[in-house]
């Protein structure tokens, strides 16, 4: 069994050292700040108290499907003012990356309407589809999707209407030597409660990864992608990764991402990971530095000292 300290069991001196060990908090959203089926008391108080104490808070979600207005509504319910520049999700990271690379080409995008609209609004040329039913005939399907468009980039985000036709179209583009793949959130499961998880997009993205030509590697701009860590450090001018505390509820995405990026890590038990699962885990890359029952415990530790 792992021995992971609970932040409320730290001594007063340890609590003081902990709070002074980071300048930036990067936090997951779903399962940490709110849950799908319930509210999490005290989270808004903790966010506001941390900001008043001088900490910068950045919200790093794997959920590109949620429009900005819905994020704003959720933060308003917490009693927190959301600054747009402090919200990160995979599609925003993809846009940041493409602008940095001065990408001018055509992209084929597997994702939600919202995600595709964000790319178009940012000035990028997007192909999508086929949407809706297709002829159940391989020859007809191939003629429909094999359009020989000059696609240099396939972007695979979470798509709630994913189908074989989209998979095949992306596959065909990626056979070209100069066509690159960007993937976003690669979650194996999405927790609705502690006891009920639904499958995430990982199986679909894994199928596309397995279909890549030999030697071609994807760029991963969702947690736990290494490229995302590089973007966050650049975007928020992180000089020392150890001065960043990453808060999450999932071992395989949040904690693994924190470890890869060199951040401190705090697991909260309000989402997809139980204390028993955390303690029984044997993979060093998935063991958090600390854990808490809730993000609200950060408010309690501030009051404690």
Secondary structure, 3 states (H helix, E strand, C coil): CCCCEEHHHCCHHHHHHHHCCCCEEEECCECCCECCCCCCCCHHHHHHHHHHCCCEEEEECCCCCCCHHHHHHHHHHHCCCCCHHHEECHHHHHHHHHHHCCCCCEEEEECCHHHHHHHHHCCCEEECCCCCCCCCCHHHHHHHHCCCCCEEEEEECCCCCCCHHHHHHHHHHHCCCCCEEEECCCCCEEECCCCCEEECCHHHHHHHHHCCCCCCCCEECCCCCHHHHHHHHHHCCCCCHHHEEEEECCHHHHHHHHHHHCCEEEEECCCCCCHHHHHHCCCHHHCCCEEECCCCHHHHHHHHC
